[in-house]
């Protein structure tokens, strides 16, 4: 079968032939439909993040997949069921984080990540997975199901950050998403359920496709070249919630100044080392005197995938379609890895769903 | 009656005569027993924090009081009841934060703080208070009831920080308190209910009375001259919980490195502006990849005072006695404001409780 992988010593994705996998006991065989591409894939390709499975010289890419059950193999699934696989797997059988359904809370060394670190991903015509890591998806999400995994990342970060405000009465009204990449734009839509006023900060000038989709939601675009994060309260309003999806390290600290009293920020970026100056006294004081919080969040659990399926089913279909700027057949996979100013979200298509 | 106040243009506490207050409807008249002194009092005296009530040239100090009801004045209290007053008051009648029992969540401008900002404190022979801001205290805490207010500050910070971990299964085992002042030492004792292993960081060398009381709890003293906050994991262990009570701004950021995966830090210090360098990329990444959180916390609500009464009733009496290094009669009040290496916690005594 065809698979898209990166070699340990390579710096670009390549198409290769691999044997079709056989499901073990408890595993189903899945025929892959579409697999999304995101920033983590680019980091894996560049060798900045993750690593190949033990004893192998390459890793099959892809952690944002939707597929159809080809062989249930005595699992509770039926042939033709649409499923999205979760990403983390226990490296040596189970451990307590996976047993609790919280693989996202496992520390380093207690998980592999399919397509990222230590385990092959889903960018192949078929993959196998234990049934407990497959999330059912309704028929109407067949084309957009590869957005479930990134949406689950947002669901977890929102859940954890809202939990940080659960010891008091919190009625948030305004939110800013830092970052107009696909995760930021997906989150901006999800936040519409909770927040009356939404902002999204990016560094692009008009005309730009992401600004168009932001405004199509009724949200306000903030150009970071004109308004720095710390200037948001003066230029717009102090916000109750910040969702940082830029990976630009100063944002993790500047966002304290963008928050209204009792507000909280979800941090999702994964920057490299970078030393810079902050007014740490002012930021520390601001966190304390106004009961603010910063909540880091990585990955997601099964429940977050389920929440993501629900959210995506509710969101305006036109908006989601606008986010997807390219779906390429496997033979043209290179196009899915191009990331320019016209790209929001891309996917590689391995096959089509056929009604039975 | 005697009162201890600081003039707007003064820089030291002075003893003055003031008329004994008359309770209005809904208020009780309280005869003051003891009032504790803390760092905030020193900041108010130095003019670094707070301010006098409108139209007055002085503010009566003191926000950590215990007293006895002298005149219930048709409130539900009885003569002789022991009470601790809460600190925040609504500036113009009620507002929604006070109505919800969450004055600690009110933003600037929506509260006064007795003895700190905009309202006279409790360092006088008598004070009045609406009954809803008086917390009943059992007889056995008559001598240590002035510790209820600082303990309530710890209770709130712990509650909010634990809430930030409520979206997943969290079984914390280890905690470090940054700061061996009276708030830090009180918190270290309270944390004994939850944490198997406790550490307390200070910058004093042995012999030191705070190190003795830390070790009397079975906790470990960490000398910050030998082990910086970021070095705690290497020298001791990465901890699940940090309680920052130093006001030393770098600690608010260095503590991210002291936390174990999925850990959280409560921040309580209120430093002045201070610009310094951090490896913001590393800290941001660490927050995200290990699901860590920073939770700022200020002041406390009525429920936290009640929790503090319960905690203090449970704690070893000998430990609390060791924290109190001086209780001075009102005529010797200056001694209560001396803060040297032998001082942990001091109070001014305005009167004695008499059994009826």
Interface residues (C-beta under 8 A of the other chain):
Chain A: X100 X102 X104 X105 X107 X108 X159 X160 X163 X164 X165 X166 X167 X168 X169 X249 X250 X252 X253 X260 X261 X262 X267 X268 X269 X270 X271 X272 X273 X274 X275 X276 X277 X278 X279 X280 X281 X282 X283 X284 X285 X286 X287 X288 X289 X290 X291 X292 X293 X294 X295 X296 X297 X298
Chain B: X100 X102 X104 X105 X107 X108 X159 X160 X163 X164 X165 X166 X167 X168 X169 X249 X250 X252 X253 X260 X261 X262 X267 X268 X269 X270 X271 X272 X273 X274 X275 X276 X277 X278 X279 X280 X281 X282 X283 X284 X285 X286 X287 X288 X289 X290 X291 X292 X293 X294 X295 X296 X297 X298
